[in-house]
Amino acid sequence: MIFALKILVILLASCGFTLALYIHSTKKTAGKLVCPLEGSCETVVHSDYSKLLGVNLEVIGMFYYLAIGLLYTFFAFAPVIVPDFMFYAVVGVSLTSFLFSIYLTGIQAFVLKHWCTWCLFSALLCTLILILTLYIADSKAIEF
C-alpha cells in the first residue's frame, strides 16, 4: 500500500513538473497560455506576484516537483540509500509548498481578483502531495 502511494506521489510530481514547464516555456516564447475554464492565466502569471526574489514561480515549482519526484523515486525503489531524516525534510518542504500555495491562491482571490486554472491545479497537486506525504510519514513513524 505505501509503495503504491509513493508511486502516486511520483506521478503527481511529474504532472506538477510538466505543468510548471508548460507555463515557463509558454512565457519564455511569449506565447499565450491556454487557460481552461475561462480563467485569467495571462493576468496571473505575468503579475507582480509571479516572482519570488526575482525568480519566476514556475521555475521554483519545477525544482520543487522535480525534487519531490526524485526523492520519492529513491524512497520507493532504493530506500536503504536515503537517510531517514530526508523523509522528514520532504514533509517540511511539502508543508511549506502547501502553505505558499494557499498564499498565492489568496493573492489571486483578494488582490488580483483573477483566477489561473493552471495555478489552482498546481495548488491542488501540492495539497495532494502533502496529504500523501503526511499519511506515508505516519506509517513510517509506526514502523519505528
N, C-alpha and C positions, 0 to 999 in steps of 0.2 A: 504493500500500500504506500509506504513512504517513498519507495523508489519511483512509483508512478507519479507521485506528487512532485518529486524533483524533476522528472521529465516534463511535467506540465509547466513548472516554473521556467524551464529552458525554452519551451515553446512560447510562453508569454513574453519572455525576454527577447526572443527572436522577433516576435511581432512588434514589440516596442522599438527595437533597433531599426527594423525596416520602416516603421512609421517615422521615426526621427530622421532617418536617412532620406526619406521621401521629402519631408519638409525642408531639410537642409539643401538637398540637390535642387529642389524647385526654387528656393530663394537664391541660391548661387547662380543659377542660369536665368534669373529674373523671369521665370515662368509664373503662371497663375496657378495657385493651389485649387484643386477641385475639392470643394468643401461640401460633403454630403449633408443632407438635412437642412439645406438653405442657411448654413452658418455664415459667419463673417471671418473666415480664416485669414484672409489677407490683412484685415484690420488688426487682428490679434497678433499674428506672427511678425508683423512689421511695426508693432507698437514700441514705445519706450521701455516696456516691461519684458521685451523679448530677449534681453541680455542680462547676464549676471557678471559683474566685474569685467565688462567688455566682451564676454564670451557668449555666443548665441546659445540659447537654452536648448535648442535641438542638438547641438554638439555635446552639451553636458548630458543630455538624455541618451545620446548614442553611447557615450562612455559608461553611463550607469547600466544600461541594458546589456551592453557587451560584457561588463564585469560580472553582472549577476548571472548571465548565461554561461560564461566560462567557469565561474566558481561552482555553480550548480552541476556543470558537467563533471568537474572533479569530485564534487560531493556524491554524485550518482555512480560514477564509474571507477574512481580511484580515491575512495575516502581515506585510505591509510596515509596518503601523502599530504593531506590537508590537516594542519593543526586544528584542534578543537576550537581555539579562540577565533579562528576565521569565520566559523559559522555564526558566532555571536556578533562579530563585526558586520556580517551581512544583515543581521537583524537590525542593527543600528542604522546602517545605510538605507535599508528598506523603509524603516520608520521615518528617517529624515526625508526621503523621497516622497513618501506619502504626505507628510506634513507640508512640504513645499508644493505639492500638487494641490492641496487644499487652499493654500495661499494664492496660487496662480488662478484657481477657479474663482476665488473671491475677487481677484483683480478683474477677471472677465465680467463677473456679475455686477460688481458695485462701482468700479472705476471706468472700465472701457464700455460697459453695457453692450458688449458684443460677445458672441459665442463662437469658438472654433471647435468644430466637431472632432477634429483630429486631436486637439489638445485635451478635450474631455475623454476621448478614448485612451489617450496616454495616461491620464489620471486614473481611469478605471483599471488599466494594466498595473499601475503602481499599487493600487489598492488590493488587487487580487494577489500580486506577488507578496505583499506584506501579510495578508491573511494566511497564505500558504506557508510562508516563512515562519510565522508565529506557530502555526499548527505543527510544522516539522520540528521547530525548536522545542515545543512542549513534549513531543515524542522523544526527542534526543535527551531531554532532561530526565525523562522516565527511565531511559537506558542506564543512566549513571547510578 
